[in-house]
Amino acid sequence: MKVTKIRRCSILFLEPRETVHFSLGAVLSGGDGLVRHGTWQAIAPHLEVGEVEIEAWMVSLLGTISPSRWMDWEDCGGSYEQICALIKMGLVIATDDIDDLEHIRRNDEKLRATEWWPLAAACAASARWSNVDSAADMERNGTNTVAGLMRSREAPVPEPDSVADTYLPRCEPDAFDELLRRRVTCRNFSGRSLALADFARMMERVFSATHVEEPAKGLRFLKRSSPSGGGFHATDTYLLVQRVEGLVPGLYRYLPESHALKQVEGEQKQLAQLAAQMVAGQHWFANAPVMVALAATYRRSYWKYRNHAKAYRALILDSGHLSQTLYLSATDMGMGAFVTAAINEAQIEAMFGLDPLEKGVIAVCGFGYRTDEMSITEFDPGRVVWPAVVG
């Protein structure tokens, strides 16, 4: 490896961590039986894994290397071998072309160009899942029921009682109030195909652009039925369609301005398997006729909100607004809906061809017709959706 100029990666956080394991030897020697081991973790969003364990000497050396100025490696205070070790880990970037490391340099440059707020970039990278089966994990840990949760955790801290000063008058429920009360997360989707007209109306209500304004070349503001930070509507919509009449099952991107679909090139088979991967094994959601991945296009928002502490929070709120509009629209049309953040971002990115440094999948939602009988419990304490079910 030949190295001349270097700089540190653009975003880097160092976290001291401790692992604890039981040792019989520690008990026999008079201890509590617990052996503790401290490590350093480098959190770097441009790395595919998001973070990597480092040695203690690397911590101080990384602090001597500028993230913005190209430096001679000799000026960093470390040996050539130490600098090369950091380059191979992707935490230090070299100007030289180095085999198998070009993609790391490109990712770092891409991250710089996006102008993330560093803490938000680290949070987004560290929270990505790959091949997680959350449903199986809950069953294995016994946390898939209330009884199991209570066994595995301390009792929740009681909320303090509040004495009211003024009681507000109750309104007489109207049609919209009834709609809100029927909004119940669906975990019982039927095998029926969705009518094309119902699918089209849902997409138009929730995701289409009712108006488009372009006050300057390239600067576009969309008007949707949900609010969005800055009016940019940076959340794009990617679909896994399983059962819609007149529509070939497969992967699509929804185009909000033209109210149209564009088929995504790539794997179009084994949709049931892809659906389960999207929602991390939550099979009660994976049977929905239509599943929607909500992906934030960072540059669209960060063009204005550069290195802004609130920008990523606004993107997350956008997905929340869209999912609630989807819930209410589906409920109004006699359908069920869901939204979940327990998703395998890495697999969703792969199936739709998304670059995680440019587009971040925030959540997955879906909709379709319900079954006639409830086989998986839904939280409907008012017995509005399932009046025949006895609690």
N, C-alpha and C positions, 0 to 999 in steps of 0.2 A: 504494500500500500504506500502510495506517495501522497503526502499531505503538505500543502503550503499555507493557504489562508483558511481560517475556521471562524465560526461563530456558533453560539448556543442556539438551540431550537427556539422558536418564537414564544411558545407558552410552555412553562414547566413549573410544576409544584412538587415539593419534596415532603413526604409524610413519614414520620416515624411510626412503625406499627409493632405490635407485640403479639406473638402467638403463644398459646398456653396448652400444654399437654400433660397428662398424668404419667407419673413414673413411680413404680413400686420402689425403686432404689432410693428415690427422694424421701419416701415414707420411712424406709428402714434406717435412713441416716438421720432421722429426727425432724424432717421437714414436713410441710403440708401436703407433699405428694405432687405438687404442681411445678413443672419446669417452664420457665418463661424465657422466650428468645426474642430479642429485638432485631428488627430489620428496618431498612429504608426503602421506601417505594417512590419511584419517580413517575408522576402522572403527566403524560405528554399527549395531548389530543391528536397530534399528527401521526402517532404510531397506530398501526392497525389494532393492536391489543389494548391501546389506551394507557397502559402503565407497565412498568417493568421494575423488578427488584434490583437495587444497586448496592454497592459496597460503601462503607463509611467514608473511605478516602475520596470517593467520587463526589460526595456532598460538598466538601470545601472547594474542590477543584472546579466544579460546575459554577460556583459563585464567582470565580475569577474570569469567566469567559463572557464577553458581551453578547447579548442576543440580537443586537442591532448593527454592530460594527464588525466588519471582517478584520481578523487579527492574525498576526504570525503566531504559529503554534508555540514558538519558543517564549512568547511573552506571557504565557498563561501559568507558568510556575510548575507545570507537570512534565513528566517524561514523555517522550515520543510514543512509547508503548501505552501509557495511560491515555493519552489523547486518542490514539487509534482505537482503544477499547471503547471509549465514549462515542466515537464515530460509528462503530459497528453496532452499538446499541441504539443509534438514532437520536441521541440526546445532544450531540454536537454535529454540526453540518460543515462539510468541507466544500471548497470551491471546485476541487478536482473531481473528475469523473471516476467514480469507484464502482466496480462491478457489484451488482445486487443491492446497491444503496441509492440508486438514482430515484427510485420511487419515493423514498423517504424524503429526499431533498425537494422533490416536486410537491409532496404533501405539505411540507413545512411552508413552502412558498404559497401554496394555495390557502393555507390557514392564515398566513399574514395578509393576503389580499382580501380575505373575508372581513377582517377587522372586528373579530369577536371581542367581547369583554372576556378576559382570560378565565375568570372563575366559572362563567357560564359554559365556555368551551370545555373546560375540564369536567364539569358536571355532566354535560351531554355525552362526552366520550366515555366516562366511567360508568354511566348508567345503561349503556347498550348491552343487550342480551344476545347470546348466540346459542342456539340449540338448547334452550332451557325448556323443560316441561314443568311448568308451575303447578299444574293440576296433580301430576304424579308426586311432586315434591310435597304438596300439602297432604296428600293421602299418606305418604310415607312418614311425615312428621306428626300426623294426627291433628293437623290444624285446619282440616276441611269442614269441621263442624264447630258449633259454639262450645259444645262439651269438650272437644279436643283442645280448643283454644284456652279454655279455663284451666285445663289440666297442665298445659305446657307453659303457662305464663302466670305471673302474679296477678291477683285480681286488679282490675282497673281502678284508678284513683277516682273516688266519687266526685262528681261535679258539685261545686258549692251551691247551696240554695240561694236563690235571689228573691227578695221580696219586691213585688211590683209596686210602683207608685201610681201608675195610671193604667187601667184596662181599656183597650181599644174595642170599639164596637165590631161585632161580627157581621160580615156582609151576607146577603142572600146569594147563594151560589148561582152563577149563570153558566152559559155553555162553555166559556173558556175555563172557568173554575173546574168544571167537570172534566175537561180535557186534561188539565194539569194533574188531577187526581188519578186519571187513568194511565199516567206515565209511569210504567213499571218496566224495569229491565227484563228483557225476554231471555229465558234460558231454555225455551221449548219451541224451537222452530220446526215447522212441519216439512215434509218432503215435497210439498206443492211447489210448482214453478211459479215465479212471480209474473203477473201480467205485464207485458211491455209498457202499456199505458201507465200502470202504477209505478213501475221503475222510472220511467221518463219524468213523471210528475215529481217523484221524490228528488231526483237529481236536479230538476229545475228549481224546485222550492228551496233546496238546501244549498246547492253548490254553484248554480249558474250566476252569471253577472247580469243584473238587470240594466245597468248602465256602465259605460266605460268613458272616462275622461282622460285626455292626453294634453295637459297644459303646456308641455314642452316635449321635444322629440325624445322618444324613448322612456319618458316618465308617464306611467299609466296608473290611474286610480280606478279601482273597480267598486261598484256598489252591489253588495249582496244582501241577503236577508239577515245576516249576522254582522256584528261589528268587527272591526279589525284595527290593530295598532297602526296609526298613520294612514289608514285607508289603503294600504298596499295589498292586503289580502295575499300574504306570502305563502299561505297554506295551499298546496296542490293536492289533488285527489287521484289516488291510484286504486283501481278496482280489481277484486277477484270475483268474477261472476260465475256462479255455479248453476243457477237455475233461473233463467229469465226467458220467457217465451219469445221466439224469434231472434234470439241473440246467441251467438256461438259461445259456449263456455270458454273462459280463458281470462287472461290478464289484460287490463285496459288502463289508459289514462283518460280522465275526463277533461274536456276543454271547455272552461266556463263561459268564454265569450261567444262561442258558436253553438253551445249546448250539444256537443258531439263527443264521440268516443274515438280514441286512437288505440289500436291493438298494440300491445307491447311485444316486441320480438323476444324470443327465448322460449323457455319451458312452458308449454301450454297443457301438459298432461299431468296426471296425478294431482288434480286440483284439491281433492280431499286432504291429501298429505300436506300440500302447501298451505291450505287453510288452517290445519292444526298447528303448523309451524308458526304461522303469523301470530296466533293468539296463545302461543306457548303451552299448547296441549289442553286448553280450556274447550273440551269437546262440546260443551253446551252452547258455545258461540260458533264453533267451526262449521256447524250445519246450516248457518244462515245462507239464504240464496245469494245475497250480495254482501261482500265484505269490503270495507273502505279503509285504506291506509291514508292517514292525514300526515303529509310530509311538508315541513317548513322549508322553503327555499330561502336560505339565509341572506344571499346577496340582495334580494328584493327588499328586505327590511333594513339590512345593515347599510344599504346605500345612504340612507339618512341617519340611522341610529348607529353610528360607527363607535365601536368600543364603548357602548352604552350599557350601563349596569342594569337597565330595565328591559332591554330589547328582547332577550330570550324569554323573559317572563311574559312579555306581550305575545310572543309566538305561541307559548303554551296556552295562554288565555284564548287565542284564536281557535285552537282546536276544541277547547271547552265550549265556546259559543256555537261552533258548527255542530258539535255532537248534540247539544241540547236542542237546536233547531231540528236536527234529524229525528230526535226522540219525539218531539211534539208533532212533527209532520207525519211520522209513521203512526203515532197514536191516533191522530185525526183521521187517517185513512184505514183504521182498523187493523194495523199491523203492529208487530213487536220490533224493538230495537235494542241495541246494546252499545256500550263503549268500554274499552279497557286500555290501560297503560301497561299491562303485563304482556308484553309482546317481544318477539325475537327480531330486534331491529336488523341484525346482520343478515338474517335470511330474507327479510322483506326487501332490503337493499339489493340483495343478489337477484331476487326474482324479478324486480322491476328495473334493474340496471341503474340504481341510484348511487351516487358518490356521497358517503357520509360526511365529508367535509363541505359539501355544497347543499345537500338536502338531508334533513334530519326527520326521521319518522317519529312523531310525537305520540300517536295513539291509533288504535284500530276500532272502527265502529261497523255496524252492520244492521240490516233490516230484512224483514220478510214476514210471511204469514205464520201465526202461532198454530200449535197443535190444538186439538179439541180437549185433550186431557193433560194435566200437569204431571210430568214424571220427575222433573227436577225442580226443586223448590225455588219459587220466585218470591221476592219480598213485596207482598201485597197485603199489608195488615188491614186495609180498609175493605178487603174483599170486593174490589171494584172490577178487576180483570177476571178473577177466579171466584165468583160468588158461591159456587157449589162446593168449594174446598172447605173442609172443616178444620180449624186450627187445633 
